[in-house]
Amino acid sequence: MKGFVTMTFATWLKKEEGFISKAQYDCLLNTLPYEARKKVNLYYKEKYKYFITTTPKQLELKLK
């Protein structure tokens, strides 16, 4: 069976942005004032969307 594998936001944060975990990202957001939190969250969400749309998808094959 063939299917496309996409990277989740949490995996992307760890692999591409250097966060140790999604919890570390959440902790960072929790230390910021409300407006800054919104801006940082939007920034990373937009970077993730760009990454997903511009990076070729991996093709996964399952062999029986």
N, C-alpha and C positions, 0 to 999 in steps of 0.2 A: 504494500500500500504506500502511496506517495502522499506527502503532505509538506507544508511549509512550516518551519519553526521560526517564531518571532521571539525576540528578547523582551522579557517583561521589564517594566519600569524599574523594579527593584534590582533585577539582574544587571540592567544597563547602568544604574548608579554605581554598582560595585565594580563592574568590568571596565566601563568607559570613563567614569568620573572619579574613581579612586576611593569611594566610600567603603568602609568596612562592612556595613550592613544598611538596610533600610531604616533600622532603628537609629543609627548614627545620623542619618539624614533628618529623621523626625526630631531628634534631639536638637540638632542645629536649628531647625525651624522654631522649636519651642523656646529657644533663647532669644529670638528676635521679637521686636515689637510687631503688632498686627500688620501694619502697612508694609513693613520690610518683609515679613513672612509671606504675604501675598505675592510680592514682587519676586522673591527668590523662588518660590514654588512655581510661579508662572514661567520664570526663566528656565528652570530645569525641565518643566513639562514641554515647553517649546523646543528646547534642545533635543529632547527625547523624540518628539514628533518628527523633527528634521532628520534625526538619525535613522528612525524607522523607515521614512519615505525615501531616503537616499542610499541606504545600505542594501546591497543585494541580499535576498533571503537565502537561507540555507535550505537545501533540499534534503529531506530525510527519507531514507528508504528502509523499509522493514523487510528483511528476507526471511522466508520460511524454509 
